[in-house]
Amino acid sequence: MFHVKLPGEDAIARRADEHLVTHRVKLPRKVVEHPFRRAAKRLALALLVLVATALIVYADHDGYHDNADGAVGLLDSFYYATVTLSTTGYGDITPVGDGARLTNILVVTPLRVLFLIILIGTTLEILTERTREEWRLNRWRSTLRDHTVVIGFGTKGRSAIQTVCATGLRKEQVVVVDPSERVIDAAIAEGYAGVVGDATRSDVLRRAEVHRARQIIIATQRDDTAVLVTLTARQLNRGAKIVATVREEENAPLLKQSGADVVITSASAAGRLLGLSVLSPAAGMVMEDLVQQGSGLDIVERPVVKAEVGRSPRETDDLVVSVIRGHRVLGYDDPSVGALQLTDRLITIVRATPGAQVTPDTRPLPRD
């Protein structure tokens, strides 16, 4: 396929790359006050400083001299406070007493500095914003370990991470990667850190600290993109668990060859659920209940307890679906299972407890 470059296309591409570099990593922020409310607070504080200065001057008005009539009243005190705080003064009202001059040195001058800081607070905030963001980013990178990286924050990616977070994973341990800045803004609004960029590029994944991640969820819109992302992620992190989704079942083997540990075929999984619902609506409802984490029934992986050692899977209190022995997953009715061993793990179906978190020893399996 040939690509015809249009005039100015290179410049647009360069600007897009610069935009990605500038806004690559975004961290969640606390809810910021409305600009008008912040401006109103600053205005009220400035007026408070002005009134306080005027009252201080009026309290010692005998120590001041007005070139107009000699006396300093309440109005003159406010005038003096206004011109003193906003400028260096006009000299028409001056402190002549020792007490008034000492008050100007120790009180009025600091109030003038505070007044100016309030007025230029917005400018100072803009100047310090970049430094604060760099500090937050460096601190975030230094503390981020064994986190979860989600590639793609569409319906599949959002549902996957919501399921994982329902088991106890903190949102601070989730990093979302997506080429759309609007999507990343949505992820940040939900409390996740975000990286804007193409996940097929290794530098973008490095910004998401993929090389330190414990698990990677790949939920891209295209199968070829999923393959490239899997290859890049596996190259950067040999030990992470990679779970990926594809639309077409024929691409699943290619994705496993690229380094994915688990591949979910979204189209065929949805199709099987549809077919099951046609044949048995009740069975379809049960399967949908199992898919939804935290409500109804849940699929849970847990270790074998001492009281269950020597028993068969059917003799346990829970409904056992499979037994994990070593690296093998055996069915509950597999003759090779025999008696349960202390090193086995069980995949069971349990009644979900709303609000309960799943511990590392009782963690849910990946869902379609």
Secondary structure by P-SEA (a helix, b strand, c coil): cbbbbccaaaaaaaaaaaaaaaccbbbbbcccccaaaaaaaaaaaaaaaaaaaaaaaaaacccccccccccccaaaaaaaaaaaaacccccccccccaaaaaaaaccaaaaaaaaaaaaaaaaaaaaaaaaaaaaaaaaaaaaccbbbbbccccaaaaaaaaaaaaaccccccbbbbbccaaaaaaaaaabbbbbbcccccaaaaaaaccccccbbbbbcccaaaaaaaaaaaaaacccbbbbbccccccaaaaaaaacccccccaaaaaaaaaaaaaacaaaaaaaaaaacccccbbbbbbcccccccccccccccccccbbbccccccccccccccccccccccbbbbbbbccccccccccccccc
